[in-house]
């Protein structure tokens, strides 16, 4: 009970800050923009593409497919910025502002303080991804109606799947969003780790994004294509396998075990650094 | 109530504390005095387990801070110089968050403390809009929740106006009177320490150079500020009377020495006396005397 009360306090702090909402606002604007472009500019092209590939138009140009595009193609590049920003702030900003001294003077262990902060940013991450999914779907429903299934196409991950049944499509997409949320926890963990170091909050966010994007760039270099498995961003992209007709659970479990192991390792490393630090004026 | 034993600490290879020891009894108000960088805040940081001591130990009510920091700190409330709250939240929400880390947030008890520190009207305003005085009162409120037995105050009156300083001083003295609160008061405002503390420790360059009762520091020997020319005659006459030159151009003479007699001797020796000002030894003089001994 005490932990939950303290976690509520941590979430209250996190969600009382205006900058926490930057990501939400940007994604809402982005979703509106993308859907507008989809409806007013891209619809004809989609219809043409559907006809040429013998795909029913209502599959390609549907609210669920639009949601998949919004989430799948924006979260890694755009979402990661906000996760790194919020997680990079969570410890370093309080250290910089001096709030942490008020916290540390309380009878609570440093480990517990970090666990609270880590849980808060993980909750932020997962709920943010779900928020993007829900609002994206809501807007798509408004713009395109509820008809149609889901068309999934990702040549880099060798996935092509069609779900004409709306209920099944919705379920698949929802599970996919949950796994994507878990994937994005890696960026959050990177930000959190750097936030525990004796550096400025902005530096923590930049470091986390640097690691993330370097990994992403390396993963996409052609001569490393046979070694994709060693890159974090490749493992993170494995959420999309949930949308494959026959879900390769073994591969998913392997990837997420690695990602969760990485998150735990980053937390432990961050804690070790934080535990050894002196906090003085 | 608080026992500090042989604390040492190095920062970047440089000694910040060199074996500081002192004890604060229950219900006592104890002052820590020193230059900026003398080691006062480091001492406080170690007591609060924010800074790891090189060696030494701190006990709060017999509980080792190193061995069981959570249990030891349960009895402690603390205030820092320029307390940093979450400016984007209300004073009340700040209390909820901070006090919630110590256990259950009791709304009734919190409101009582808020009323006591005179913040009731503004407690639901954002802290970003608070004046320095209001922040300090909020800091006091959070330090008093939930029911500490010892208060650690790090330069608490810094930046307050005279009215605010008086309010703060009266409040702390009231806490001791009403609740027998033990207070460790870290300040360079010497008049504050003199007016509030029972005992004082002077730290200079990481060393404890004096520890004792504030009253014991007072020197009842007659002190005077004398200006006379030529200077040689002044020095000779002062020496004849057994006078001693102290920091701040203060001269002290053995008990029973009459200052009029000293002045008469100066005049008879042919000196032109331009100033005779009786001076009582202040805590500031004591502070300067002791700290200058170990200042590099």
Interface residues (C-beta under 8 A of the other chain):
Chain A: X2 X5 X6 X8 X9 X10 X12 X13 X16 X17 X18 X97 X98 X99 X101 X102 X103 X104 X105 X106 X107 X108 X109 X113 X276 X278 X279 X280 X281
Chain B: X11 X41 X42 X45 X48 X49 X50 X51 X52 X69 X70 X71 X72 X73 X74 X76 X78 X80 X81 X82 X83 X84 X85 X86 X88 X89 X93 X96 X97 X98 X100 X101 X102 X103 X104 X105 X142 X152
